[in-house]
Amino acid sequence: MSGESEKVTLSVEEIVQNDVEKEEEVIQETKKTVADMEEKKKKTKKGKWYKSSKSKKKEAEKKAAEEAEKKAAEDKARIEAEKKKAEEDKKKEAERIRLEEDKKKAEEEEAKKKAELQKKEEAAMEAKMKKWLLEEEKGEEELRQLMNQHPNQFQNVDPYFFSNTLEKMRSTIETQKALKRVRLEEARKKADQSRLQSARRRGGGGFGMMRLF
């Protein structure tokens, strides 16, 4: 009886011992598992950090490359825009110069035509003035009236041409008048001499005949 009790007791102790050992084994396994998990976690965390750092670096490089590409594109677009604007400004300046040259050329042509027309009309006016003043001996007021009767013929004549030409012709007119007076005086003298000679011939012939008788 006591032997069976001791055997049972021993069996219980063995069972307890076995349970303790198993528990120890479980604890050790748990610790090992926990340690493995911690190690794995550390490795995973380290790998993630490395991966994250590398990924961030790549992203930063990618972003920098994108920024550089964007800036290069913006610079290129700006340069193209400036170049285009410079070309447009150049074209506008060339067009402005061309228009100014055309305008200047047209003005020169117009001035040339006007000068030629003025020269032609002034020559005609001078010819008329000479005719009226020197040949027909018109007075100044009468001359003005004659000029006013032909305004369409002297539209481009210089406003001072009439008075200037008249002033230049005054000496010619005065000279012509003086010559005319001289010629008239000479003609008068010749006429007087002719009459005197004629009278003398008539008178002298009668006296001679009277003397002969």
Secondary structure, 3 states (H helix, E strand, C coil): CHHHHHHHHHHHHHHHHHHHHHHHHHHHHHHHHHHHHHHHHHHHHHHHHHHHHHHHHHHHHHHHHHHHHHHHHHHHHHHHHHHHHHHHHHHHHHHHHHHHHHHHHHHHHHHHHHHHHHHHHHHHHHHHHHHHHHHCCCCHHHHHHHHHCCHHHHCCCCCCHHHHHHHHHHHHHHHHHHHHHHHHHHHHHHHHHHHHHHHHHHHHHHHHHHHHC
